[in-house]
Amino acid sequence: RKPGKDNSSDLIGYEFVVTTDITRSSPGTTNYSGISWRVEIDKGEDVDTILAGQRVIVTSVEVGKFTVRLSA
């Protein structure tokens, strides 16, 4: 049996402004704590594009990857 994915992290809820456009087919990147993180749109989000300059919130963290949605 494969273990379930553990997305618990103190980075969940972290907010930042994206610097490039992000789409479902073209993830972006952000630098945090000296690491370049891949940034993908949360599957539950109702948008297909997040534009540069928009504020997002991290909903899930995996090794080297933030999953985000638009911040309210």
Stockholm file with secondary structure:
# STOCKHOLM 1.0

chainA/1-72         RKPGKDNSSDLIGYEFVVTTDITRSSPGTTNYSGISWRVEIDKGEDVDTILAGQRVIVTSVEVGKFTVRLSA
#=GR chainA/1-72 SS CCCCCCCCCTTTTCEEECSSCEESSSCEEEEETTEEEEEEECTTCSCSEECTTCEEEEEEEETTEEEEEECC
#=GC SS_cons        CCCCCCCCCTTTTCEEECSSCEESSSCEEEEETTEEEEEEECTTCSCSEECTTCEEEEEEEETTEEEEEECC
//
